[in-house]
Amino acid sequence: MAIVVFILMIIFLWKFWPENYGNKQTEATTSFILASHILQAGTFIPYFIKLPLFYVSDPRIVLLGLSSAFFEASLHIFIIEWTPVLLIAANSTDHKSLPLGFIFAGFLVRIDI
């Protein structure tokens, strides 16, 4: 099934995705020289100050960032804590050895579903 979706996406991209050739009147070195002048002059610092203010000004961006951060944090806490919990549970039963690799692979498959 994944191969079929992969082939369909290749066909879709090949047919409908236009190539970005950029500005043909500008030489390739122009943007590099401009970027190096901005870095040398230190004028890029106001952009770093204004950028967080832009994100805070729209509450949807803040909510999206927070929900993504909380989801990732809970996922990482789970990944860190699942092995000790299973080992404690296995020690209280007759099973001394657990197939932790298969269990973790099952968890990852379940997350993807």
PyMOL commands that set and color helices and strands:
alter all, ss='L'
color gray80, all
select helices_A, chain A and resi 2-16+28-41+45-57+59-91+100-112
alter helices_A, ss='H'
color red, helices_A
deselect
rebuild
show_as cartoon
